[in-house]
Amino acid sequence: MSTSDLSFSDLTILAVFAHPDDEGFGCGGTLAMLAAKGAHLTLVCATNGDVGEISDPSLASPESLAQVRQKELRNAMQVTGISDIRFLNYRDSGMAETANNQHPNSLNMASSSEVVAKLTDILDQVKPNLVLTHDPSGGYGHPDHLAVNAHTTEAFYNSCNRSNSCLYYVCFPKTVFQRMWKEMKDMGIDPPFASQDIDSIGSPDEYVTTTLDVSDFVETKITSLNCHRTQMDPNGAINRLSKPFLLDVMSKEYFSLVAFTKLATDRDILGSF
């Protein structure tokens, strides 16, 4: 069977990300497109985002943030069109070399075999045609992104469904990040990760094998992202960008095809739509 014989309703997709809101930045438009066209989607979130930002103290406290972010993700997925949401319920590990890395409940401290076993069970149950997860750069090197990439990749190859599934890494190319960074600097906006070396942030451009135009779903993507209210400060860097620039930069999404299915002779199922 080639991808020309497939329809969206034939597809089952499993997306695995580290924190609530990770799904939106990298592939929110693709998820919305797939949902709107009848694909069957399951979203797995490894952590509850316990140590993320709190844009407004009226929205959450450090003690309640995990619960609030779970609800924000459910609200966001109502917009995107995904009802099957599964939490692994690990604690957010925070950034590298912080005390949160050593919290006993953090993803960082969980044994690889435990996490891989949980993900393999989900893969065997869902039997996806497509698996989406973080790329090996983790976007900006977040320990949880790196861990989810490694654990999901191992689970994919352990799964009994492996021969019927494609594995894609979700990329945020360096050149795209640098374009956003420059726009923010030109507007006098302090960009995210301003303390990091700009060349260290983003996926290497050469990772990208598949680029999707999601302009028909970019408004859905942005609305879904803004459901993550604790993270998406209305006055924050992203929301201060001009609407035309934001729509333009968010209208393309980037993927790296890592493993392909025998179901499709031309291999790149995602790129065929």
C-alpha positions as CSV (number, residue, x, y, z in Angstrom):
1,M,0.0,0.0,0.0
2,S,1.3,3.5,-0.8
3,T,0.4,6.7,1.1
4,S,-1.9,7.6,-1.8
5,D,-4.2,4.8,-0.7
6,L,-4.4,6.1,2.9
7,S,-7.0,8.5,4.2
8,F,-6.8,10.5,7.5
9,S,-9.5,8.2,9.0
10,D,-7.1,5.3,8.5
11,L,-4.4,6.9,10.7
12,T,-3.7,6.5,14.4
13,I,-1.2,8.9,15.8
14,L,0.6,8.8,19.2
15,A,2.3,12.1,20.3
16,V,4.6,11.9,23.3
17,F,5.9,15.1,24.9
18,A,7.5,16.1,28.2
19,H,5.3,19.0,29.5
20,P,1.9,20.5,28.9
21,D,2.3,23.0,26.1
22,D,5.3,21.2,24.4
23,E,2.7,19.8,21.9
24,G,1.6,23.2,20.8
25,F,4.8,24.9,19.9
26,G,6.3,22.2,17.7
27,C,3.3,20.5,16.0
28,G,0.1,22.1,17.3
29,G,-1.0,22.9,13.7
30,T,-0.3,19.3,12.5
31,L,-2.2,17.8,15.4
32,A,-5.2,20.1,14.7
33,M,-5.1,19.2,11.0
34,L,-5.0,15.5,11.7
35,A,-7.8,15.8,14.3
36,A,-10.0,17.9,11.9
37,K,-9.6,15.4,9.1
38,G,-10.6,12.4,11.2
39,A,-7.4,10.8,12.4
40,H,-7.3,9.0,15.8
41,L,-5.0,10.8,18.2
42,T,-3.5,10.0,21.6
43,L,-1.4,12.5,23.5
44,V,1.0,11.3,26.2
45,C,2.5,13.9,28.6
46,A,5.4,12.6,30.6
47,T,5.4,15.3,33.4
48,N,2.9,17.6,34.9
49,G,5.0,20.7,34.4
50,D,5.3,21.3,38.1
51,V,8.2,23.8,38.0
52,G,7.1,25.8,34.9
53,E,6.4,29.5,34.9
54,I,3.4,31.1,36.6
55,S,2.4,34.1,34.4
56,D,-0.2,35.3,36.9
57,P,-0.2,34.3,40.6
58,S,-4.0,34.2,40.6
59,L,-3.8,31.2,38.2
60,A,-1.8,28.9,40.3
61,S,0.7,28.5,43.1
62,P,3.9,26.4,43.1
63,E,1.9,23.8,45.1
64,S,-1.1,23.7,42.6
65,L,0.8,24.2,39.3
66,A,0.9,20.6,38.3
67,Q,-2.9,20.2,38.7
68,V,-3.5,23.5,36.9
69,R,-1.3,22.6,34.0
70,Q,-3.0,19.2,33.6
71,K,-6.3,21.1,33.3
72,E,-4.7,23.6,30.9
73,L,-3.6,20.8,28.7
74,R,-7.1,19.2,28.6
75,N,-8.5,22.6,27.7
76,A,-6.0,23.1,25.0
77,M,-6.7,19.6,23.5
78,Q,-10.4,20.4,23.4
79,V,-9.5,23.2,21.0
80,T,-7.1,21.0,19.1
81,G,-9.6,18.1,18.9
82,I,-7.8,15.4,21.0
83,S,-9.8,13.6,23.7
84,D,-7.4,10.7,24.5
85,I,-4.8,12.4,26.9
86,R,-2.6,10.3,29.1
87,F,-0.2,11.6,31.8
88,L,2.7,9.5,33.1
89,N,2.6,11.8,36.2
90,Y,6.3,12.3,36.6
91,R,7.4,15.5,38.2
92,D,8.9,18.2,36.0
93,S,12.7,18.0,36.3
94,G,13.4,21.7,35.7
95,M,16.4,22.9,33.8
96,A,19.8,21.2,33.9
97,E,21.9,21.4,37.0
98,T,19.0,22.7,39.2
99,A,17.8,21.1,42.5
100,N,14.6,20.0,40.7
101,N,16.8,17.5,38.7
102,Q,17.3,15.5,41.9
103,H,13.7,15.4,43.1
104,P,12.9,11.7,43.7
105,N,9.6,12.0,41.7
106,S,11.2,13.8,38.7
107,L,11.4,12.2,35.3
108,N,15.2,12.8,35.5
109,M,15.4,10.4,38.5
110,A,13.1,7.8,37.1
111,S,14.7,4.6,35.8
112,S,14.9,4.4,32.0
113,S,13.5,0.8,32.1
114,E,10.4,2.0,34.0
115,V,9.6,4.9,31.6
116,V,10.3,2.8,28.5
117,A,8.0,0.0,29.8
118,K,5.1,2.4,30.3
119,L,5.5,3.9,26.9
120,T,5.9,0.5,25.3
121,D,2.6,-0.6,26.9
122,I,0.9,2.4,25.4
123,L,2.4,1.8,22.0
124,D,1.3,-1.8,22.0
125,Q,-2.2,-0.8,23.1
126,V,-2.7,2.2,20.7
127,K,-0.9,0.6,17.7
128,P,-0.1,3.9,16.0
129,N,0.8,4.5,12.4
130,L,2.7,7.6,13.4
131,V,4.7,8.4,16.5
132,L,5.7,12.0,17.2
133,T,8.1,13.1,19.9
134,H,10.9,15.5,20.8
135,D,14.1,15.5,18.7
136,P,17.5,14.7,20.1
137,S,18.4,18.3,20.7
138,G,15.4,18.8,23.0
139,G,14.9,22.1,21.3
140,Y,16.8,24.0,24.0
141,G,18.3,21.1,25.8
142,H,15.7,20.6,28.5
143,P,16.5,17.4,30.4
144,D,12.9,16.2,30.2
145,H,12.8,16.8,26.4
146,L,16.0,14.8,26.0
147,A,14.7,12.0,28.2
148,V,11.4,11.8,26.4
149,N,13.2,11.6,23.1
150,A,15.4,8.7,24.3
151,H,12.6,6.8,26.1
152,T,10.1,7.1,23.3
153,T,12.7,6.1,20.7
154,E,13.6,3.0,22.7
155,A,9.9,2.2,23.3
156,F,9.2,2.5,19.6
157,Y,11.8,-0.1,18.8
158,N,10.6,-2.4,21.6
159,S,7.0,-2.2,20.5
160,C,5.3,-5.1,18.9
161,N,3.7,-2.6,16.4
162,R,7.1,-1.3,15.2
163,S,6.9,-2.6,11.7
164,N,3.5,-0.8,11.1
165,S,4.6,2.6,12.4
166,C,6.6,5.6,11.5
167,L,8.7,7.5,14.0
168,Y,9.1,11.3,13.6
169,Y,11.0,13.7,15.7
170,V,9.4,17.2,16.0
171,C,12.0,19.9,15.1
172,F,12.3,23.6,15.7
173,P,15.0,24.5,13.3
174,K,17.8,26.8,14.5
175,T,17.2,29.2,11.6
176,V,13.5,29.6,12.6
177,F,14.4,30.2,16.2
178,Q,17.1,32.7,15.2
179,R,14.5,34.5,13.0
180,M,12.2,34.8,16.0
181,W,15.0,35.9,18.2
182,K,16.1,38.7,15.8
183,E,12.5,39.9,15.5
184,M,12.2,40.1,19.3
185,K,15.5,41.9,19.6
186,D,14.5,44.4,16.9
187,M,11.2,45.1,18.7
188,G,13.0,45.6,22.0
189,I,11.6,42.3,23.5
190,D,13.7,40.2,25.8
191,P,13.7,36.8,24.1
192,P,13.2,33.5,25.9
193,F,16.5,31.8,26.8
194,A,18.3,35.1,26.5
195,S,21.0,33.8,28.8
196,Q,21.8,30.9,26.5
197,D,24.0,31.0,23.4
198,I,21.7,31.5,20.5
199,D,23.6,29.0,18.4
200,S,22.9,26.3,21.0
201,I,19.1,26.6,20.7
202,G,16.9,24.8,18.2
203,S,17.2,21.7,16.0
204,P,20.0,21.5,13.5
205,D,18.4,22.4,10.2
206,E,19.8,19.2,8.6
207,Y,17.5,17.2,10.9
208,V,14.5,18.3,8.9
209,T,13.1,15.8,6.4
210,T,9.5,16.9,6.3
211,T,8.0,20.4,6.4
212,L,4.2,20.9,6.6
213,D,2.2,24.0,5.8
214,V,-0.3,24.3,8.6
215,S,-1.5,27.8,7.8
216,D,-5.2,26.6,7.6
217,F,-4.8,25.5,11.2
218,V,-2.5,28.2,12.7
219,E,-5.3,30.1,14.4
220,T,-6.4,26.8,16.1
221,K,-2.8,26.3,17.1
222,I,-2.4,29.7,18.7
223,T,-5.8,29.4,20.4
224,S,-4.8,26.1,21.8
225,L,-1.4,27.4,23.0
226,N,-3.1,30.3,24.8
227,C,-5.0,27.7,26.9
228,H,-1.7,27.2,28.7
229,R,-2.4,30.4,30.6
230,T,0.2,29.9,33.3
231,Q,2.9,29.7,30.6
232,M,1.6,32.0,27.9
233,D,1.8,35.4,29.5
234,P,-0.4,37.8,27.4
235,N,2.4,40.4,27.8
236,G,5.2,37.8,27.3
237,A,7.7,37.6,24.4
238,I,5.6,35.4,22.1
239,N,2.4,37.4,22.5
240,R,4.2,40.7,21.9
241,L,5.2,39.7,18.4
242,S,3.1,41.2,15.6
243,K,0.2,39.0,14.5
244,P,1.4,38.8,10.9
245,F,4.9,37.7,12.0
246,L,3.5,35.2,14.5
247,L,1.1,33.7,11.9
248,D,3.9,33.4,9.4
249,V,6.4,31.8,11.6
250,M,3.9,29.4,13.1
251,S,2.4,28.3,9.8
252,K,5.1,25.8,9.1
253,E,6.1,22.8,11.2
254,Y,9.1,20.7,10.8
255,F,9.8,17.0,11.3
256,S,12.6,14.4,11.0
257,L,11.5,11.0,9.7
258,V,13.5,8.5,11.8
259,A,11.9,5.1,11.0
260,F,9.3,4.2,8.4
261,T,6.6,1.7,8.1
262,K,6.2,-1.1,5.7
263,L,2.7,0.1,5.2
264,A,3.8,2.8,2.8
265,T,6.1,2.2,-0.1
266,D,7.2,5.9,-0.2
267,R,7.9,5.9,3.5
268,D,7.0,9.5,4.5
269,I,3.3,9.2,5.5
270,L,3.2,12.6,7.2
271,G,4.8,14.4,4.3
272,S,2.3,13.0,1.9
273,F,-0.6,15.0,3.3
